[in-house]
Amino acid sequence: MRPISLAALWLAVAATGESPPDASVVRDLGDAHVEASAEPSDAVPSPDQVARAVIAETSRIARASEVEQVGAAIQRMQRAAGALKDFTATFYKKEYKGKQLPEEKILLKYRAEPRSLYLGWTGDVANGQEVLWQRGWNGERARAHPGSFPDFTLNLPTSHYLATRNTRHEIPMAGFDFTISMFARDLVTGRAKPECVQRAADTGPTLLFEVPSRCFELETDKAKCPEMYAFKARLCIHERLGLPNKIQVWDREDGELRLVEDYGYDAIQVNVGLTDKDFDPDNEAYDF
């Protein structure tokens, strides 16, 4: 049987309506087809089969490249978060947990060593509520008060119902590192199992909280790869700081694909010199 020319392969792909692939991909598959053509005719793929193979290989190569772009952004976030001694930010949190929860506005203070967190609610939801947690302090319990009647101060295990009823994650997971690590883990899985990643994209520059940022999207086949964190995620990176300033996660809950985590970080200030006083319930600026 006469082998198919590279031009014929190119035209066969174009006839499918797909964008023409890179010439090297066509050449490699074309060479394979030429070798196959020396075998009996029933082992030789048709032009349509070869065209589909070219499209599949081109798609695989393009997706792998896009995954690496997202991976480079995640690695930059990891380096920036790993270099932090402390930071403060206005944290916007909107989650779905059995029902759509309202957006919360929170003053967040974070110190790396020892890991310490202060959260003070400043918006319309839970205004006046405060939470302190520090590794190795208070029996690893969070100290919290609701900021409204009855305004008792409580010491709660971070997994306690009262500490988790309106949030998807426990208090010690606040900050950048937990979320970044989840997506870094998904990236490792996606590299090992390319079929788990359906789409990865650099969606380009944008302004978030009036600062130059760049966003990336990742879509997975979580139905086949349940180890993935979510079906879809959008991560935006603060161009100057290299830290995430917008994180959105879609997952299947209550029978539907929903935006279950929507986080924003505004007014990020890094390595400002937070001290023990910032994580002391006796701080006169707090109301514990």
C-alpha positions as CSV (number, residue, x, y, z in Angstrom):
1,M,0.0,0.0,0.0
2,R,1.3,3.5,-0.9
3,P,2.3,5.4,2.2
4,I,0.5,8.6,3.0
5,S,2.4,11.8,2.5
6,L,2.9,14.5,5.2
7,A,0.8,16.8,3.2
8,A,-2.0,14.3,3.1
9,L,-1.8,13.9,6.8
10,W,-1.9,17.7,7.3
11,L,-4.9,18.0,5.0
12,A,-6.6,15.1,6.8
13,V,-6.2,16.8,10.1
14,A,-7.4,20.1,8.7
15,A,-10.5,18.4,7.4
16,T,-11.6,17.6,10.9
17,G,-11.8,21.3,11.7
18,E,-8.9,21.2,14.2
19,S,-6.0,23.6,14.1
20,P,-3.1,22.1,12.1
21,P,-0.5,20.5,14.5
22,D,3.2,21.1,14.8
23,A,5.0,19.7,11.8
24,S,7.2,17.6,14.0
25,V,4.2,15.8,15.4
26,V,2.9,15.1,12.0
27,R,6.3,14.0,10.8
28,D,6.8,11.6,13.7
29,L,3.4,10.0,13.2
30,G,3.8,10.0,9.5
31,D,7.1,8.1,9.9
32,A,5.3,5.6,12.0
33,H,2.7,5.2,9.4
34,V,5.3,4.7,6.6
35,E,6.8,1.9,8.7
36,A,3.4,0.4,9.2
37,S,2.7,0.5,5.5
38,A,5.3,-2.2,4.9
39,E,3.1,-4.6,6.9
40,P,0.0,-6.3,5.6
41,S,-2.7,-3.9,4.5
42,D,-5.1,-4.7,7.4
43,A,-2.5,-3.4,9.9
44,V,-2.2,0.0,8.1
45,P,-4.3,2.9,9.6
46,S,-6.5,4.9,7.4
47,P,-5.9,8.6,6.8
48,D,-8.7,9.4,9.2
49,Q,-7.2,7.2,11.9
50,V,-3.8,8.9,11.5
51,A,-5.4,12.3,11.6
52,R,-7.2,11.5,14.9
53,A,-3.9,10.2,16.3
54,V,-2.1,13.4,15.2
55,I,-4.9,15.5,16.9
56,A,-4.7,13.4,20.1
57,E,-0.9,13.7,20.3
58,T,-1.0,17.4,19.6
59,S,-3.6,17.8,22.3
60,R,-1.5,15.8,24.8
61,I,1.6,17.9,24.1
62,A,-0.3,21.2,24.4
63,R,-1.9,20.1,27.7
64,A,1.4,19.0,29.1
65,S,2.8,22.4,28.2
66,E,-0.1,24.2,29.8
67,V,0.2,22.1,33.0
68,E,3.8,23.1,33.3
69,Q,2.8,26.8,33.0
70,V,0.4,26.4,35.9
71,G,3.1,24.4,37.7
72,A,5.6,27.2,37.3
73,A,3.1,29.6,38.9
74,I,2.4,27.3,41.8
75,Q,6.1,26.9,42.4
76,R,6.5,30.6,42.5
77,M,3.8,30.8,45.1
78,Q,5.4,28.1,47.1
79,R,8.8,29.9,47.1
80,A,7.1,33.2,48.1
81,A,5.0,31.6,50.9
82,G,8.0,29.7,52.1
83,A,10.0,32.9,52.5
84,L,7.4,34.6,54.6
85,K,8.2,35.4,58.2
86,D,4.8,36.9,58.7
87,F,2.1,38.8,56.8
88,T,-1.2,40.7,57.3
89,A,-4.0,40.9,54.9
90,T,-7.7,41.6,54.5
91,F,-9.1,38.2,53.9
92,Y,-12.4,37.7,52.0
93,K,-14.0,34.3,52.5
94,K,-17.2,33.0,50.8
95,E,-17.9,29.3,51.0
96,Y,-20.6,26.7,50.4
97,K,-21.1,24.2,53.2
98,G,-24.5,22.5,53.0
99,K,-25.8,25.9,51.9
100,Q,-24.3,29.1,50.5
101,L,-22.6,31.1,53.3
102,P,-22.3,34.9,53.1
103,E,-19.1,36.6,52.4
104,E,-16.9,37.3,55.4
105,K,-14.3,40.1,55.7
106,I,-11.5,39.3,58.1
107,L,-8.3,40.9,59.3
108,L,-5.8,38.1,59.1
109,K,-2.4,38.1,60.8
110,Y,0.0,35.2,60.2
111,R,3.4,34.4,61.7
112,A,5.5,31.4,60.5
113,E,7.4,30.5,63.6
114,P,5.8,29.5,65.8
115,R,2.8,29.2,63.5
116,S,0.4,31.8,64.8
117,L,-2.9,33.2,63.6
118,Y,-5.2,36.0,64.5
119,L,-8.5,36.5,62.7
120,G,-10.7,39.5,63.5
121,W,-14.0,39.9,61.6
122,T,-14.6,43.4,60.4
123,G,-17.4,43.2,57.8
124,D,-21.2,42.9,58.1
125,V,-21.0,39.2,58.9
126,A,-19.9,38.2,62.5
127,N,-18.5,41.7,63.1
128,G,-16.4,41.8,66.2
129,Q,-15.7,38.0,66.3
130,E,-12.0,37.2,67.0
131,V,-10.0,34.0,67.0
132,L,-6.4,33.3,68.2
133,W,-4.5,30.1,67.6
134,Q,-0.8,29.4,68.1
135,R,1.2,26.1,67.8
136,G,2.2,24.9,71.3
137,W,-0.1,27.4,73.1
138,N,-3.3,26.9,75.0
139,G,-3.2,23.1,74.4
140,E,-3.4,23.7,70.7
141,R,-6.9,25.0,71.2
142,A,-8.3,28.2,69.6
143,R,-9.3,31.0,71.8
144,A,-12.4,32.7,70.4
145,H,-15.4,34.9,71.1
146,P,-18.3,35.8,68.8
147,G,-18.3,39.5,69.3
148,S,-22.0,39.6,70.0
149,F,-24.4,38.5,72.8
150,P,-23.7,36.2,74.5
151,D,-20.1,37.2,74.1
152,F,-18.3,34.5,76.0
153,T,-14.6,33.7,75.3
154,L,-14.1,30.0,74.7
155,N,-11.1,27.7,74.3
156,L,-12.1,25.2,71.6
157,P,-10.3,22.3,69.9
158,T,-9.9,23.4,66.3
159,S,-12.1,20.5,65.1
160,H,-15.0,21.4,67.5
161,Y,-18.4,22.0,66.0
162,L,-18.5,25.6,67.1
163,A,-15.1,26.2,65.5
164,T,-16.0,24.6,62.2
165,R,-19.7,25.0,61.6
166,N,-19.4,28.0,59.2
167,T,-16.1,27.1,57.6
168,R,-14.7,24.3,55.4
169,H,-11.3,24.3,57.0
170,E,-10.0,24.3,60.5
171,I,-8.3,27.5,61.8
172,P,-4.7,26.2,61.6
173,M,-5.1,25.9,57.8
174,A,-5.6,29.7,57.4
175,G,-2.9,31.4,55.3
176,F,-1.4,30.6,52.0
177,D,0.6,27.5,52.5
178,F,-2.2,24.9,52.9
179,T,-4.1,25.9,49.7
180,I,-0.9,26.1,47.7
181,S,0.1,22.7,48.9
182,M,-3.2,21.2,47.8
183,F,-2.7,22.5,44.2
184,A,0.9,21.4,44.2
185,R,-0.2,17.9,45.1
186,D,-2.7,18.0,42.3
187,L,0.0,19.1,39.9
188,V,2.2,16.1,40.9
189,T,-0.8,13.8,40.3
190,G,-1.5,15.4,37.0
191,R,2.0,14.9,35.8
192,A,1.9,11.2,36.9
193,K,-1.6,10.7,35.5
194,P,-2.1,13.1,32.5
195,E,-5.7,11.7,32.1
196,C,-6.6,13.4,35.4
197,V,-6.1,16.9,33.9
198,Q,-8.7,18.0,31.4
199,R,-7.5,21.6,31.0
200,A,-4.8,23.9,32.3
201,A,-4.6,27.5,31.2
202,D,-2.8,30.8,31.8
203,T,-5.8,33.2,31.4
204,G,-3.5,36.2,31.4
205,P,-3.0,39.4,33.3
206,T,-5.7,41.2,35.3
207,L,-6.2,43.7,38.1
208,L,-7.3,42.3,41.4
209,F,-7.8,44.6,44.4
210,E,-6.2,47.2,42.1
211,V,-2.9,45.4,41.8
212,P,-1.5,43.7,38.7
213,S,-2.2,40.0,38.9
214,R,-2.2,36.9,36.7
215,C,-4.7,34.1,36.8
216,F,-4.5,30.4,36.0
217,E,-7.2,27.7,35.7
218,L,-7.0,24.0,36.2
219,E,-9.8,21.5,35.4
220,T,-9.6,17.9,36.4
221,D,-11.5,14.7,35.9
222,K,-12.1,14.2,39.6
223,A,-14.7,11.6,38.9
224,K,-12.0,9.3,37.6
225,C,-9.3,10.7,39.8
226,P,-10.9,11.3,43.3
227,E,-7.5,12.1,44.8
228,M,-7.7,15.5,43.0
229,Y,-8.7,18.4,45.3
230,A,-11.4,19.8,43.1
231,F,-13.0,19.6,39.7
232,K,-12.0,23.1,38.8
233,A,-9.8,25.8,40.3
234,R,-8.8,29.4,39.5
235,L,-5.7,30.8,41.1
236,C,-4.5,34.3,40.7
237,I,-1.1,35.5,41.7
238,H,0.0,38.9,42.9
239,E,2.6,39.8,40.3
240,R,4.9,41.7,42.6
241,L,4.7,39.5,45.7
242,G,4.3,36.1,44.0
243,L,1.5,35.2,46.5
244,P,-2.0,34.1,45.7
245,N,-4.6,36.9,46.0
246,K,-7.6,35.1,44.6
247,I,-8.5,31.4,44.9
248,Q,-11.7,29.9,43.6
249,V,-12.6,26.2,43.8
250,W,-15.5,24.3,42.2
251,D,-16.5,20.9,43.5
252,R,-19.5,18.6,43.3
253,E,-21.6,19.0,46.4
254,D,-25.3,18.3,47.0
255,G,-25.6,16.9,43.5
256,E,-24.2,19.9,41.6
257,L,-20.9,21.4,40.6
258,R,-20.6,24.5,42.8
259,L,-18.2,27.3,43.6
260,V,-17.5,26.0,47.1
261,E,-14.4,28.1,48.1
262,D,-14.0,31.8,47.0
263,Y,-11.1,33.5,48.8
264,G,-9.5,36.9,48.2
265,Y,-6.5,38.6,49.8
266,D,-6.3,42.4,49.7
267,A,-3.8,44.8,51.2
268,I,-1.2,42.1,51.7
269,Q,1.8,43.3,53.7
270,V,4.7,40.9,54.1
271,N,7.4,40.6,56.8
272,V,6.0,43.5,58.8
273,G,7.6,42.3,62.1
274,L,4.7,40.8,64.0
275,T,5.5,40.0,67.6
276,D,4.1,37.9,70.4
277,K,1.8,40.8,71.3
278,D,0.0,40.3,68.0
279,F,-1.0,36.9,69.2
280,D,-1.7,37.7,72.8
281,P,-5.3,37.7,74.0
282,D,-4.4,40.4,76.5
283,N,-3.5,42.8,73.6
284,E,-5.4,46.0,74.3
285,A,-6.5,46.2,70.7
286,Y,-8.4,42.9,71.1
287,D,-11.6,42.1,73.0
288,F,-11.1,38.6,74.4
